[in-house]
Amino acid sequence: MPRSLFRHLSLITVLASSAFSAHAQTVPPVSGPLIELSAEASRASANDLFQATAYAESSHSNSGIVARQVNQQIASALNTAKTYPGVKVKTGSSHTYPVYGKSDRTIEAWRMRSEIQLESRDATVLAELLGKLQGNLAVSQLSATPSPETLQKTEADATVSAIHVFRERANLIATTLGKKYRIREMNVGNSNRGPVYPMLRGKAMMAAEAAPLPVEAGESQIVVNINGKIELID
């Protein structure tokens, strides 16, 4: 575990232990008024993990021809992706289904779609690979999110801030009313949202026209919410 992350988590532990010191022993029964509190803190987190889904799709009256065409395109894409060591690639879902005529009883054709999933921490490399793959494949989705390590650190920072905010509000209320307080309940939750770029479905680009796919990493906003109850005591 990185030292910086360890320090953040240690600080959270100290704060939580301090806040719940009364709970280390048997919690006394409620004797004073209970007040519900909420607090929130947010931190911007760099999106340093990029994921994309590319697919091959074909239709033909002969199901064998459809399978052969799609499988060849996927195999070619996998071979191309293997030349990019900075990109992880794996096969995704694959579906073959009938295309019915107007009567909904007669099968006029077969359609097959197969996907590959790509992941990289280098947006430039992934964008270059996607540009090449678009010679035969289409891109259905591209997303940018914080990596697990980045997310953990950002959440730790936001949690520390949210706990401070919660305690400050509790102190403000108790002091204003001329009371002391103890924390009776504290629930911590978090959420984050990074940019996802859905790609419009269309024909695959010709290889000669393929160019790096524009990717803007941006940031995700990591939000930590705390909801709890304090008891006012004399």
ABEGO torsion letter per residue (X at the ends): XBAAAAAAAAAAAAAAAAAAAAAABBBBBBABBBBBBBBBBBBBBBBABBBBBBBBBBBBABAAAAAAAAAAAAAAAAAAAAABAABBBBBBBBBBBBBBBAAGABBABBBBBBBBBBBBABAAAAAAAAAAAAAABBBABBBBBBBAAAAAAAAAAAAAAAAAAAAAAAAAAAAAAGBBBBBABBBBBBBBBBBBBBBBBBBBBBAAABBBBBBBAEBBBBBBBBBBBBBBBX
